Amino acid sequence: YQYLSRYKQKENLDQFTFVPGTITGTEKECLACLMEFCGRRDPSWTELSNFTHFLDFQLRNCEKSVFCSSVVGQEFHGF
């Protein structure tokens, strides 16, 4: 949710890293955001769950990737 809400507000995600335990927004805002980006018109709970698990997996790998590090980011802005 934190990545998606920042993306929706057109914030720079290159400098953002998720910090577990950080709470932003309400449950209602989170659900609305997830439903907006899920890609389904009326997603089921299973579809939302699969979407969040997949997104979480991809974002964790992205944060760990050397290609998305600040060192590489200086050379390849927005990569």
C-alpha positions as CSV (number, residue, x, y, z in Angstrom):
1,Y,0.0,0.0,0.0
2,Q,2.8,2.4,0.8
3,Y,4.4,2.1,-2.6
4,L,1.0,2.2,-4.4
5,S,-0.2,5.3,-2.6
6,R,3.1,7.1,-3.2
7,Y,3.0,6.1,-6.9
8,K,-0.6,7.3,-7.2
9,Q,0.5,10.7,-5.8
10,K,3.4,10.7,-8.4
11,E,6.1,10.7,-5.7
12,N,9.6,9.6,-6.4
13,L,9.9,6.0,-5.4
14,D,13.6,5.8,-6.1
15,Q,14.4,7.1,-2.6
16,F,11.6,5.2,-0.8
17,T,12.1,2.0,1.1
18,F,9.4,0.2,3.1
19,V,9.9,0.1,6.8
20,P,7.9,-2.7,8.5
21,G,5.7,-1.4,11.3
22,T,5.2,2.0,9.7
23,I,1.5,2.7,9.4
24,T,0.1,5.2,6.9
25,G,-3.5,5.7,5.9
26,T,-6.5,3.9,7.1
27,E,-7.8,0.4,6.4
28,K,-10.4,1.9,4.1
29,E,-7.8,3.9,2.1
30,C,-5.6,0.8,1.8
31,L,-8.4,-1.4,0.5
32,A,-9.5,1.2,-2.0
33,C,-5.9,1.6,-3.2
34,L,-5.4,-2.1,-3.6
35,M,-8.7,-2.5,-5.4
36,E,-7.7,0.3,-7.8
37,F,-4.4,-1.2,-8.7
38,C,-5.5,-4.9,-8.6
39,G,-6.5,-4.9,-12.3
40,R,-9.9,-6.5,-11.7
41,R,-13.2,-4.6,-11.7
42,D,-14.6,-6.4,-8.6
43,P,-11.8,-8.5,-7.2
44,S,-12.5,-11.3,-4.7
45,W,-10.5,-11.6,-1.5
46,T,-8.5,-14.3,-3.0
47,E,-7.6,-12.1,-6.0
48,L,-6.6,-9.2,-3.7
49,S,-4.6,-11.6,-1.6
50,N,-2.7,-13.0,-4.6
51,F,-2.1,-9.5,-5.9
52,T,-0.7,-8.3,-2.6
53,H,1.5,-11.4,-2.1
54,F,2.9,-11.1,-5.7
55,L,3.5,-7.3,-5.3
56,D,5.2,-7.8,-1.9
57,F,7.5,-10.5,-3.4
58,Q,8.4,-8.3,-6.4
59,L,9.0,-5.2,-4.2
60,R,11.2,-7.1,-1.7
61,N,13.3,-8.4,-4.6
62,C,13.5,-4.9,-6.1
63,E,14.7,-3.4,-2.8
64,K,17.4,-6.1,-2.5
65,S,18.6,-5.8,-6.1
66,V,21.9,-4.1,-6.9
67,F,20.3,-2.7,-10.0
68,C,17.9,-0.7,-7.9
69,S,20.5,0.5,-5.4
70,S,21.4,4.1,-4.8
71,V,24.8,3.5,-6.4
72,V,23.3,2.3,-9.7
73,G,20.5,4.9,-9.4
74,Q,23.0,7.7,-9.7
75,E,24.1,6.4,-13.0
76,F,20.7,5.2,-14.3
77,H,18.1,7.6,-12.8
78,G,14.6,6.0,-12.6
79,F,16.0,2.5,-13.5
